[in-house]
Amino acid sequence: MTYVRTRLALDSMAAGEVLLVRLRGAEPRANVPRAASDQGHDLLDMVDLPDGSAILVIRKAED
């Protein structure tokens, strides 16, 4: 479900804009970056947070 929300957010953005996504759990941490990359978006960073979640930084691909 996390990537569905991420995909909807990316679809509404202009090319080159940056999206921050909070990932909670092992499955989103593995699947969301892979799916975003497969869609052609740039993965800029993933920052681990003390609560065990992570922030993924994605730049939307050029259309």
PDB file of N, CA, C and O in Angstrom:
ATOM      1  N   MET A   1       0.814  -1.187   0.000  1.00  0.00           N
ATOM      2  CA  MET A   1       0.000   0.000   0.000  1.00  0.00           C
ATOM      3  C   MET A   1       0.863   1.258   0.000  1.00  0.00           C
ATOM      4  O   MET A   1       0.456   2.285  -0.543  1.00  0.00           O
ATOM      5  N   THR A   2       2.037   1.192   0.596  1.00  0.00           N
ATOM      6  CA  THR A   2       2.902   2.366   0.649  1.00  0.00           C
ATOM      7  C   THR A   2       3.296   2.808  -0.750  1.00  0.00           C
ATOM      8  O   THR A   2       3.318   4.008  -1.028  1.00  0.00           O
ATOM      9  N   TYR A   3       3.613   1.853  -1.656  1.00  0.00           N
ATOM     10  CA  TYR A   3       4.002   2.286  -2.994  1.00  0.00           C
ATOM     11  C   TYR A   3       2.821   2.842  -3.774  1.00  0.00           C
ATOM     12  O   TYR A   3       3.006   3.716  -4.621  1.00  0.00           O
ATOM     13  N   VAL A   4       1.616   2.360  -3.513  1.00  0.00           N
ATOM     14  CA  VAL A   4       0.441   2.918  -4.192  1.00  0.00           C
ATOM     15  C   VAL A   4       0.326   4.407  -3.860  1.00  0.00           C
ATOM     16  O   VAL A   4       0.124   5.233  -4.750  1.00  0.00           O
ATOM     17  N   ARG A   5       0.455   4.737  -2.593  1.00  0.00           N
ATOM     18  CA  ARG A   5       0.403   6.151  -2.181  1.00  0.00           C
ATOM     19  C   ARG A   5       1.571   6.932  -2.767  1.00  0.00           C
ATOM     20  O   ARG A   5       1.408   8.074  -3.196  1.00  0.00           O
ATOM     21  N   THR A   6       2.743   6.315  -2.784  1.00  0.00           N
ATOM     22  CA  THR A   6       3.923   6.967  -3.363  1.00  0.00           C
ATOM     23  C   THR A   6       3.711   7.213  -4.844  1.00  0.00           C
ATOM     24  O   THR A   6       4.017   8.297  -5.341  1.00  0.00           O
ATOM     25  N   ARG A   7       3.195   6.227  -5.555  1.00  0.00           N
ATOM     26  CA  ARG A   7       2.947   6.357  -6.998  1.00  0.00           C
ATOM     27  C   ARG A   7       1.940   7.466  -7.286  1.00  0.00           C
ATOM     28  O   ARG A   7       2.130   8.245  -8.220  1.00  0.00           O
ATOM     29  N   LEU A   8       0.876   7.546  -6.498  1.00  0.00           N
ATOM     30  CA  LEU A   8      -0.117   8.607  -6.677  1.00  0.00           C
ATOM     31  C   LEU A   8       0.505   9.982  -6.454  1.00  0.00           C
ATOM     32  O   LEU A   8       0.220  10.926  -7.190  1.00  0.00           O
ATOM     33  N   ALA A   9       1.356  10.088  -5.434  1.00  0.00           N
ATOM     34  CA  ALA A   9       2.032  11.365  -5.172  1.00  0.00           C
ATOM     35  C   ALA A   9       2.961  11.722  -6.327  1.00  0.00           C
ATOM     36  O   ALA A   9       2.971  12.866  -6.781  1.00  0.00           O
ATOM     37  N   LEU A  10       3.742  10.756  -6.807  1.00  0.00           N
ATOM     38  CA  LEU A  10       4.656  11.016  -7.918  1.00  0.00           C
ATOM     39  C   LEU A  10       3.900  11.398  -9.182  1.00  0.00           C
ATOM     40  O   LEU A  10       4.350  12.266  -9.930  1.00  0.00           O
ATOM     41  N   ASP A  11       2.764  10.765  -9.431  1.00  0.00           N
ATOM     42  CA  ASP A  11       1.968  11.070 -10.618  1.00  0.00           C
ATOM     43  C   ASP A  11       1.466  12.511 -10.619  1.00  0.00           C
ATOM     44  O   ASP A  11       1.256  13.096 -11.681  1.00  0.00           O
ATOM     45  N   SER A  12       1.274  13.085  -9.428  1.00  0.00           N
ATOM     46  CA  SER A  12       0.753  14.450  -9.339  1.00  0.00           C
ATOM     47  C   SER A  12       1.857  15.509  -9.342  1.00  0.00           C
ATOM     48  O   SER A  12       1.566  16.705  -9.323  1.00  0.00           O
ATOM     49  N   MET A  13       3.114  15.080  -9.364  1.00  0.00           N
ATOM     50  CA  MET A  13       4.247  16.007  -9.293  1.00  0.00           C
ATOM     51  C   MET A  13       4.799  16.319 -10.672  1.00  0.00           C
ATOM     52  O   MET A  13       4.594  15.573 -11.629  1.00  0.00           O
ATOM     53  N   ALA A  14       5.503  17.438 -10.750  1.00  0.00           N
ATOM     54  CA  ALA A  14       6.215  17.797 -11.981  1.00  0.00           C
ATOM     55  C   ALA A  14       7.563  17.079 -11.989  1.00  0.00           C
ATOM     56  O   ALA A  14       8.116  16.756 -10.938  1.00  0.00           O
ATOM     57  N   ALA A  15       8.077  16.838 -13.186  1.00  0.00           N
ATOM     58  CA  ALA A  15       9.394  16.203 -13.324  1.00  0.00           C
ATOM     59  C   ALA A  15      10.446  17.014 -12.583  1.00  0.00           C
ATOM     60  O   ALA A  15      10.460  18.243 -12.652  1.00  0.00           O
ATOM     61  N   GLY A  16      11.326  16.315 -11.873  1.00  0.00           N
ATOM     62  CA  GLY A  16      12.404  16.963 -11.145  1.00  0.00           C
ATOM     63  C   GLY A  16      12.063  17.321  -9.707  1.00  0.00           C
ATOM     64  O   GLY A  16      12.960  17.646  -8.929  1.00  0.00           O
ATOM     65  N   GLU A  17      10.784  17.270  -9.334  1.00  0.00           N
ATOM     66  CA  GLU A  17      10.412  17.556  -7.951  1.00  0.00           C
ATOM     67  C   GLU A  17      10.846  16.400  -7.062  1.00  0.00           C
ATOM     68  O   GLU A  17      11.023  15.272  -7.522  1.00  0.00           O
ATOM     69  N   VAL A  18      11.013  16.705  -5.777  1.00  0.00           N
ATOM     70  CA  VAL A  18      11.505  15.716  -4.818  1.00  0.00           C
ATOM     71  C   VAL A  18      10.396  15.342  -3.846  1.00  0.00           C
ATOM     72  O   VAL A  18       9.670  16.202  -3.347  1.00  0.00           O
ATOM     73  N   LEU A  19      10.278  14.038  -3.584  1.00  0.00           N
ATOM     74  CA  LEU A  19       9.283  13.491  -2.666  1.00  0.00           C
ATOM     75  C   LEU A  19       9.993  12.790  -1.517  1.00  0.00           C
ATOM     76  O   LEU A  19      10.938  12.029  -1.728  1.00  0.00           O
ATOM     77  N   LEU A  20       9.528  13.054  -0.295  1.00  0.00           N
ATOM     78  CA  LEU A  20      10.009  12.341   0.881  1.00  0.00           C
ATOM     79  C   LEU A  20       8.942  11.331   1.284  1.00  0.00           C
ATOM     80  O   LEU A  20       7.771  11.682   1.428  1.00  0.00           O
ATOM     81  N   VAL A  21       9.346  10.080   1.464  1.00  0.00           N
ATOM     82  CA  VAL A  21       8.409   9.009   1.813  1.00  0.00           C
ATOM     83  C   VAL A  21       8.894   8.339   3.086  1.00  0.00           C
ATOM     84  O   VAL A  21      10.047   7.917   3.170  1.00  0.00           O
ATOM     85  N   ARG A  22       8.016   8.240   4.075  1.00  0.00           N
ATOM     86  CA  ARG A  22       8.368   7.525   5.298  1.00  0.00           C
ATOM     87  C   ARG A  22       8.024   6.059   5.111  1.00  0.00           C
ATOM     88  O   ARG A  22       6.898   5.716   4.751  1.00  0.00           O
ATOM     89  N   LEU A  23       8.999   5.197   5.356  1.00  0.00           N
ATOM     90  CA  LEU A  23       8.840   3.750   5.191  1.00  0.00           C
ATOM     91  C   LEU A  23       8.885   3.082   6.559  1.00  0.00           C
ATOM     92  O   LEU A  23       9.822   3.273   7.333  1.00  0.00           O
ATOM     93  N   ARG A  24       7.853   2.297   6.836  1.00  0.00           N
ATOM     94  CA  ARG A  24       7.795   1.567   8.107  1.00  0.00           C
ATOM     95  C   ARG A  24       7.659   0.087   7.807  1.00  0.00           C
ATOM     96  O   ARG A  24       6.715  -0.334   7.139  1.00  0.00           O
ATOM     97  N   GLY A  25       8.585  -0.687   8.291  1.00  0.00           N
ATOM     98  CA  GLY A  25       8.549  -2.130   8.086  1.00  0.00           C
ATOM     99  C   GLY A  25       9.497  -2.571   6.988  1.00  0.00           C
ATOM    100  O   GLY A  25       9.905  -1.784   6.135  1.00  0.00           O
ATOM    101  N   ALA A  26       9.836  -3.855   7.034  1.00  0.00           N
ATOM    102  CA  ALA A  26      10.814  -4.409   6.100  1.00  0.00           C
ATOM    103  C   ALA A  26      10.311  -4.446   4.661  1.00  0.00           C
ATOM    104  O   ALA A  26      11.073  -4.173   3.734  1.00  0.00           O
ATOM    105  N   GLU A  27       9.044  -4.779   4.464  1.00  0.00           N
ATOM    106  CA  GLU A  27       8.522  -4.904   3.105  1.00  0.00           C
ATOM    107  C   GLU A  27       8.541  -3.566   2.347  1.00  0.00           C
ATOM    108  O   GLU A  27       9.047  -3.526   1.226  1.00  0.00           O
ATOM    109  N   PRO A  28       8.017  -2.486   2.907  1.00  0.00           N
ATOM    110  CA  PRO A  28       8.107  -1.207   2.188  1.00  0.00           C
ATOM    111  C   PRO A  28       9.556  -0.758   1.970  1.00  0.00           C
ATOM    112  O   PRO A  28       9.870  -0.176   0.932  1.00  0.00           O
ATOM    113  N   ARG A  29      10.430  -1.019   2.929  1.00  0.00           N
ATOM    114  CA  ARG A  29      11.843  -0.614   2.782  1.00  0.00           C
ATOM    115  C   ARG A  29      12.498  -1.332   1.609  1.00  0.00           C
ATOM    116  O   ARG A  29      13.397  -0.783   0.971  1.00  0.00           O
ATOM    117  N   ALA A  30      12.063  -2.541   1.320  1.00  0.00           N
ATOM    118  CA  ALA A  30      12.627  -3.293   0.200  1.00  0.00           C
ATOM    119  C   ALA A  30      11.911  -2.963  -1.109  1.00  0.00           C
ATOM    120  O   ALA A  30      12.553  -2.792  -2.145  1.00  0.00           O
ATOM    121  N   ASN A  31      10.588  -2.875  -1.060  1.00  0.00           N
ATOM    122  CA  ASN A  31       9.805  -2.776  -2.292  1.00  0.00           C
ATOM    123  C   ASN A  31       9.655  -1.375  -2.865  1.00  0.00           C
ATOM    124  O   ASN A  31       9.703  -1.210  -4.084  1.00  0.00           O
ATOM    125  N   VAL A  32       9.476  -0.371  -2.033  1.00  0.00           N
ATOM    126  CA  VAL A  32       9.232   0.987  -2.543  1.00  0.00           C
ATOM    127  C   VAL A  32      10.441   1.523  -3.307  1.00  0.00           C
ATOM    128  O   VAL A  32      10.261   2.034  -4.413  1.00  0.00           O
ATOM    129  N   PRO A  33      11.668   1.432  -2.777  1.00  0.00           N
ATOM    130  CA  PRO A  33      12.805   1.917  -3.567  1.00  0.00           C
ATOM    131  C   PRO A  33      12.975   1.164  -4.887  1.00  0.00           C
ATOM    132  O   PRO A  33      13.276   1.774  -5.913  1.00  0.00           O
ATOM    133  N   ARG A  34      12.788  -0.140  -4.867  1.00  0.00           N
ATOM    134  CA  ARG A  34      12.921  -0.936  -6.083  1.00  0.00           C
ATOM    135  C   ARG A  34      11.880  -0.536  -7.118  1.00  0.00           C
ATOM    136  O   ARG A  34      12.205  -0.350  -8.290  1.00  0.00           O
ATOM    137  N   ALA A  35      10.631  -0.403  -6.687  1.00  0.00           N
ATOM    138  CA  ALA A  35       9.558  -0.039  -7.614  1.00  0.00           C
ATOM    139  C   ALA A  35       9.752   1.365  -8.170  1.00  0.00           C
ATOM    140  O   ALA A  35       9.530   1.591  -9.360  1.00  0.00           O
ATOM    141  N   ALA A  36      10.161   2.308  -7.332  1.00  0.00           N
ATOM    142  CA  ALA A  36      10.403   3.680  -7.806  1.00  0.00           C
ATOM    143  C   ALA A  36      11.532   3.703  -8.822  1.00  0.00           C
ATOM    144  O   ALA A  36      11.445   4.390  -9.840  1.00  0.00           O
ATOM    145  N   SER A  37      12.584   2.958  -8.549  1.00  0.00           N
ATOM    146  CA  SER A  37      13.706   2.878  -9.482  1.00  0.00           C
ATOM    147  C   SER A  37      13.279   2.229 -10.794  1.00  0.00           C
ATOM    148  O   SER A  37      13.664   2.687 -11.870  1.00  0.00           O
ATOM    149  N   ASP A  38      12.493   1.172 -10.707  1.00  0.00           N
ATOM    150  CA  ASP A  38      11.987   0.493 -11.914  1.00  0.00           C
ATOM    151  C   ASP A  38      11.144   1.434 -12.765  1.00  0.00           C
ATOM    152  O   ASP A  38      11.096   1.283 -13.986  1.00  0.00           O
ATOM    153  N   GLN A  39      10.475   2.407 -12.137  1.00  0.00           N
ATOM    154  CA  GLN A  39       9.651   3.387 -12.845  1.00  0.00           C
ATOM    155  C   GLN A  39      10.505   4.510 -13.438  1.00  0.00           C
ATOM    156  O   GLN A  39       9.987   5.378 -14.140  1.00  0.00           O
ATOM    157  N   GLY A  40      11.819   4.494 -13.156  1.00  0.00           N
ATOM    158  CA  GLY A  40      12.724   5.485 -13.726  1.00  0.00           C
ATOM    159  C   GLY A  40      13.022   6.677 -12.841  1.00  0.00           C
ATOM    160  O   GLY A  40      13.714   7.603 -13.266  1.00  0.00           O
ATOM    161  N   HIS A  41      12.509   6.673 -11.610  1.00  0.00           N
ATOM    162  CA  HIS A  41      12.752   7.781 -10.697  1.00  0.00           C
ATOM    163  C   HIS A  41      14.139   7.633 -10.060  1.00  0.00           C
ATOM    164  O   HIS A  41      14.676   6.529  -9.963  1.00  0.00           O
ATOM    165  N   ASP A  42      14.706   8.761  -9.630  1.00  0.00           N
ATOM    166  CA  ASP A  42      16.032   8.767  -9.003  1.00  0.00           C
ATOM    167  C   ASP A  42      15.892   8.635  -7.495  1.00  0.00           C
ATOM    168  O   ASP A  42      15.167   9.402  -6.861  1.00  0.00           O
ATOM    169  N   LEU A  43      16.585   7.666  -6.928  1.00  0.00           N
ATOM    170  CA  LEU A  43      16.623   7.505  -5.478  1.00  0.00           C
ATOM    171  C   LEU A  43      17.808   8.315  -4.969  1.00  0.00           C
ATOM    172  O   LEU A  43      18.961   7.971  -5.231  1.00  0.00           O
ATOM    173  N   LEU A  44      17.526   9.381  -4.250  1.00  0.00           N
ATOM    174  CA  LEU A  44      18.586  10.281  -3.813  1.00  0.00           C
ATOM    175  C   LEU A  44      19.197   9.882  -2.478  1.00  0.00           C
ATOM    176  O   LEU A  44      20.396  10.065  -2.268  1.00  0.00           O
ATOM    177  N   ASP A  45      18.382   9.337  -1.568  1.00  0.00           N
ATOM    178  CA  ASP A  45      18.894   9.005  -0.247  1.00  0.00           C
ATOM    179  C   ASP A  45      17.859   8.169   0.503  1.00  0.00           C
ATOM    180  O   ASP A  45      16.671   8.201   0.184  1.00  0.00           O
ATOM    181  N   MET A  46      18.320   7.431   1.493  1.00  0.00           N
ATOM    182  CA  MET A  46      17.435   6.782   2.454  1.00  0.00           C
ATOM    183  C   MET A  46      18.064   6.993   3.821  1.00  0.00           C
ATOM    184  O   MET A  46      19.196   6.577   4.069  1.00  0.00           O
ATOM    185  N   VAL A  47      17.321   7.643   4.700  1.00  0.00           N
ATOM    186  CA  VAL A  47      17.819   7.993   6.025  1.00  0.00           C
ATOM    187  C   VAL A  47      17.087   7.142   7.060  1.00  0.00           C
ATOM    188  O   VAL A  47      15.860   7.179   7.155  1.00  0.00           O
ATOM    189  N   ASP A  48      17.854   6.376   7.832  1.00  0.00           N
ATOM    190  CA  ASP A  48      17.275   5.572   8.905  1.00  0.00           C
ATOM    191  C   ASP A  48      16.964   6.460  10.099  1.00  0.00           C
ATOM    192  O   ASP A  48      17.768   7.313  10.475  1.00  0.00           O
ATOM    193  N   LEU A  49      15.803   6.258  10.689  1.00  0.00           N
ATOM    194  CA  LEU A  49      15.376   7.035  11.849  1.00  0.00           C
ATOM    195  C   LEU A  49      15.456   6.181  13.105  1.00  0.00           C
ATOM    196  O   LEU A  49      15.406   4.954  13.021  1.00  0.00           O
ATOM    197  N   PRO A  50      15.582   6.817  14.277  1.00  0.00           N
ATOM    198  CA  PRO A  50      15.722   6.062  15.529  1.00  0.00           C
ATOM    199  C   PRO A  50      14.555   5.121  15.831  1.00  0.00           C
ATOM    200  O   PRO A  50      14.737   4.133  16.542  1.00  0.00           O
ATOM    201  N   ASP A  51      13.355   5.407  15.303  1.00  0.00           N
ATOM    202  CA  ASP A  51      12.206   4.558  15.598  1.00  0.00           C
ATOM    203  C   ASP A  51      12.129   3.319  14.704  1.00  0.00           C
ATOM    204  O   ASP A  51      11.166   2.557  14.790  1.00  0.00           O
ATOM    205  N   GLY A  52      13.133   3.110  13.847  1.00  0.00           N
ATOM    206  CA  GLY A  52      13.171   1.944  12.977  1.00  0.00           C
ATOM    207  C   GLY A  52      12.600   2.187  11.594  1.00  0.00           C
ATOM    208  O   GLY A  52      12.731   1.337  10.713  1.00  0.00           O
ATOM    209  N   SER A  53      11.968   3.334  11.389  1.00  0.00           N
ATOM    210  CA  SER A  53      11.468   3.672  10.056  1.00  0.00           C
ATOM    211  C   SER A  53      12.592   4.345   9.262  1.00  0.00           C
ATOM    212  O   SER A  53      13.701   4.524   9.766  1.00  0.00           O
ATOM    213  N   ALA A  54      12.293   4.704   8.044  1.00  0.00           N
ATOM    214  CA  ALA A  54      13.278   5.369   7.194  1.00  0.00           C
ATOM    215  C   ALA A  54      12.571   6.409   6.338  1.00  0.00           C
ATOM    216  O   ALA A  54      11.374   6.302   6.072  1.00  0.00           O
ATOM    217  N   ILE A  55      13.319   7.407   5.913  1.00  0.00           N
ATOM    218  CA  ILE A  55      12.828   8.406   4.972  1.00  0.00           C
ATOM    219  C   ILE A  55      13.542   8.161   3.649  1.00  0.00           C
ATOM    220  O   ILE A  55      14.771   8.180   3.580  1.00  0.00           O
ATOM    221  N   LEU A  56      12.761   7.931   2.606  1.00  0.00           N
ATOM    222  CA  LEU A  56      13.286   7.736   1.267  1.00  0.00           C
ATOM    223  C   LEU A  56      13.099   9.038   0.497  1.00  0.00           C
ATOM    224  O   LEU A  56      12.015   9.621   0.507  1.00  0.00           O
ATOM    225  N   VAL A  57      14.155   9.488  -0.166  1.00  0.00           N
ATOM    226  CA  VAL A  57      14.116  10.724  -0.940  1.00  0.00           C
ATOM    227  C   VAL A  57      14.152  10.336  -2.417  1.00  0.00           C
ATOM    228  O   VAL A  57      15.102   9.712  -2.890  1.00  0.00           O
ATOM    229  N   ILE A  58      13.091  10.722  -3.138  1.00  0.00           N
ATOM    230  CA  ILE A  58      12.927  10.339  -4.539  1.00  0.00           C
ATOM    231  C   ILE A  58      12.779  11.601  -5.395  1.00  0.00           C
ATOM    232  O   ILE A  58      12.000  12.494  -5.063  1.00  0.00           O
ATOM    233  N   ARG A  59      13.535  11.665  -6.500  1.00  0.00           N
ATOM    234  CA  ARG A  59      13.334  12.733  -7.482  1.00  0.00           C
ATOM    235  C   ARG A  59      12.541  12.151  -8.627  1.00  0.00           C
ATOM    236  O   ARG A  59      12.909  11.120  -9.190  1.00  0.00           O
ATOM    237  N   LYS A  60      11.429  12.827  -8.977  1.00  0.00           N
ATOM    238  CA  LYS A  60      10.580  12.334 -10.059  1.00  0.00           C
ATOM    239  C   LYS A  60      11.326  12.408 -11.388  1.00  0.00           C
ATOM    240  O   LYS A  60      12.003  13.390 -11.691  1.00  0.00           O
ATOM    241  N   ALA A  61      11.183  11.355 -12.158  1.00  0.00           N
ATOM    242  CA  ALA A  61      11.843  11.258 -13.467  1.00  0.00           C
ATOM    243  C   ALA A  61      11.246  12.266 -14.444  1.00  0.00           C
ATOM    244  O   ALA A  61      10.118  12.730 -14.278  1.00  0.00           O
ATOM    245  N   GLU A  62      12.025  12.588 -15.456  1.00  0.00           N
ATOM    246  CA  GLU A  62      11.541  13.419 -16.539  1.00  0.00           C
ATOM    247  C   GLU A  62      10.451  12.643 -17.273  1.00  0.00           C
ATOM    248  O   GLU A  62      10.545  11.426 -17.432  1.00  0.00           O
ATOM    249  N   ASP A  63       9.436  13.344 -17.711  1.00  0.00           N
ATOM    250  CA  ASP A  63       8.312  12.688 -18.406  1.00  0.00           C
ATOM    251  C   ASP A  63       8.708  12.196 -19.771  1.00  0.00           C
ATOM    252  O   ASP A  63       7.883  11.623 -20.484  1.00  0.00           O
TER     253      ASP A  63
END
